[in-house]
Amino acid sequence: MPQRVQGSRSSPLRIGMIGGGTVGGGVYEILMGNSGNGGHQLPHLRRPCVISKICVKDLSKPRSFHLDSEVSSLVTDVNSILNDDSIELIIEVMGGTELAKTVVLEALKRGKAVITANKSLIAEHMSEIEKTLATNPKSQFAYEAAVCGGIPIVQVLQSCYAGDVIHQVMGVCNGTINYMLGKMEQGMPYEQALTEARDLGFLLEGDTTNLVEGYDVRAKIAILAKLAFGVTVSPVKSIPCRGITELSSIDFEYAKLLHCTIKLLGTAGRMSRFAQYDGALSVYVSPVMIPNDHLLASTRGNNNCVAVNSGNIGLCTYSGPGEGRFPAANSVVADIVRVANSSMTSRPAASGAFPLQSTISLDFDFTRAWYIRIPFMDSIGIIRTVGELAEDNDVSIHSILQNPILDRMEADFCLTTEECKMSQVKALCDDLEQQDFVRGPPLFLPLLWEHP
């Protein structure tokens, strides 16, 4: 929750917004009253707010919202907002990390409040943001919209688990990818699912690689790991990350046989079936085989869902829209309300931007049960060779599944393993790829279910 800013009940909180696109337009509509909700008459808002300046690249570009020119003006120079002493709060919804970093850090140094929806900025420069906040105690930083759009997971992790110990946090953190996986589960090829997501406006130009390779989720799980465990993962690129481009319809066929579905998850946890909750922290992004009765499996369409497993509560999920204009804008406005209301009282905030600091060690060689799909050409002795290679790599096979072979030259079978380290299953797959009967790199994915 933000710290106190200077202001009075009669004077409005003046806001400068950097970016006037999809999310920025939604923020303006909600706060300034153009979306039919009463604008500054928001029921929880105790101090009036006004967006007095909006910085955009092109003044001539048509806007998706109606600008009230009597109280708000468009500018093209961020310094006209940073240098305006009457502006107490800056909202950064421009995207990117270079200029955004400069704007955010400079605003914090000047004692202004900052709200951002920029997950990449936070994940990549978390340490610098923390240091700037520590040396500028009058500044404040809020970022509810940076993770999972409209789901209030940031505030939940900042304050609602203060009396608990979190063991694991994992989530479906990108609605576009979740939509695509749902279509692929129904039999749609990857390329067609990608095209449909783009046609529906779920996938913005230039966002494809960031999303399908899992980089968007990687930034979000880095933030959730910090909130849940107090650990800053730096550099963010060190987090093991696999996207969805290697998945095929065959994987969904085998998922059905295993009574599972496939979701792209960001995971941070100290959990293992055979270990206590005091080990090293593992953080990773990967498609995961999830049992159909797991709470995350029911997340459909372009929705998001975050599951938190803690000592006192157990497994608890938070779900809702993760993409779109108003879910993200609503989270930004919620942060605005908290900033505005905190300026009306000298009560200390319940928690800071990053309330936990920890020395927990990181271990990216995480332990899981695994699903391995092996593309092969039919021949004698395949299962024997696979078993021998698994034994050589200390990987215990739990089961082997194979659909009927329709083409002896291009078939796939899968195996599931007992729990082992990622390095072990990777080494096994590397060895398998060298075999004459293997047509290409095997695919390995974590399994969320436990063997009986």
C-alpha positions, 0 to 999 in steps of 0.5 A: 500500500502506498505511503503518504503524499502531501495534499489536502481534502479540498485540493485535487490530486493532480496526475500526469499520465505517460501514455494514452493508448489502450490502458491509458485511455481506460484509466482516463475514462474510469477516473474522469467520468467518461465510462458511465461510472461517475468518474471522480465520484468513485465510492472509495475515493476520499480526495478528488483526482484529476489527470491534468496532463497526458504525454503522448508521441503524436498529438494528431493521433486520434484517441480512443477516449474523449479528452476533457480539454478544460482540465486535461492537456496533451503534451509530447515532452515527459519533462513537462510532467516531471518538472511540474511541481503541482503534479503529485502522481505520475502514471506510466502506461507507455510500455518499453523499459528504456524511457519508462525506467528514466521516467519512473526513477526520476519521478521517485527521486523527486518524491512523487508517487508512481503507478505503473503497469509495466511488468518488464520494467519492474522485473528487470530493474527491481533492485534499482527501484527498491534502492530509489524508494529506500533513499526517497522515503516520501516517494511511493510506488504501486503496480497492481496492473503489472501482473494479471490485469484485473486480478488484485494479486499484488495487493493480496501478496503485499498484505493479506499473507502477513500472518502466513508463510507461502510455499508456492505461487503459480499461475496462468499469467497470460490470457492470450496464451491461455486462449491459444492453448484452449484452441489447441486443446480442441484440435486447432493447429498452433499457427491457426490459433496464433492467427485467430488470437491476432485477429481478435486483438488479443495479440498486439503487433510486435508482441508475438515473441514476447508472449509465445516464448513465455517472456511476458510470464517470466517477468510476472513470475519474477514479480510474484516471487519477490512478493511471495518470498522476498527474493529478487531474481536478477537477471530475469533472463536466468529464469528457466523459460519455455514457451508454447511453440514446441507443443503439438496436437499430439501433446494434447492427445496424451494429456487427455490420456493422462486426464490432464490439460496443458497450461503455460505456468509461471511458478515460484516455490520451495515445494517438493513432495519429498522435501520440507518447505525450507529449501531453495527457491525454484522459479521457472516458466513452462507449459505444464501438464495439469490434472483436470480436477486442479483449480488452475485447469478450469481457467478458460478463454483469455482469463488468468488465474494465480494459485497460492499455497501457504501454511495456514490457508492451503491452496487458494486461487485468484482468477479473473480477466487478465487482458483488455482495456478495462481490467488493467485500467481498473487496477491502475485506478485502484492504485490511484484511489489508494494513493489519493486516500493515503494522502488524507491521513498520517496513518502508516501504510500497511505494507510497502511496494516490496514488503519482504526481504529474504536471503533464500537461495535460488535453485533453477535446477528444480525437481518435478515429475516429467512428461517426455514426448519422443518422436520416433521411427518404429524399430526393434528395441526402442523401449529397452534403449529408452529404459537403459538411458533413463537408468544411466541418467538416474531417471525413474520411469513411471509409465509409458504411453503410445497411441496406435502407430498409423505411420511407422516412419512418423510416430510419437510415444511418451513416458512419465517419470518419477520426480527428478531434477530438470538437469537429469531429464534434460540429459536424458532427452539429449541422449535420446536425441542421439539415437537413430530411431529418434526423429527430433528433439524430445519434448519434456514438460513438468507434471503437476500431478502426483503418482498414487 
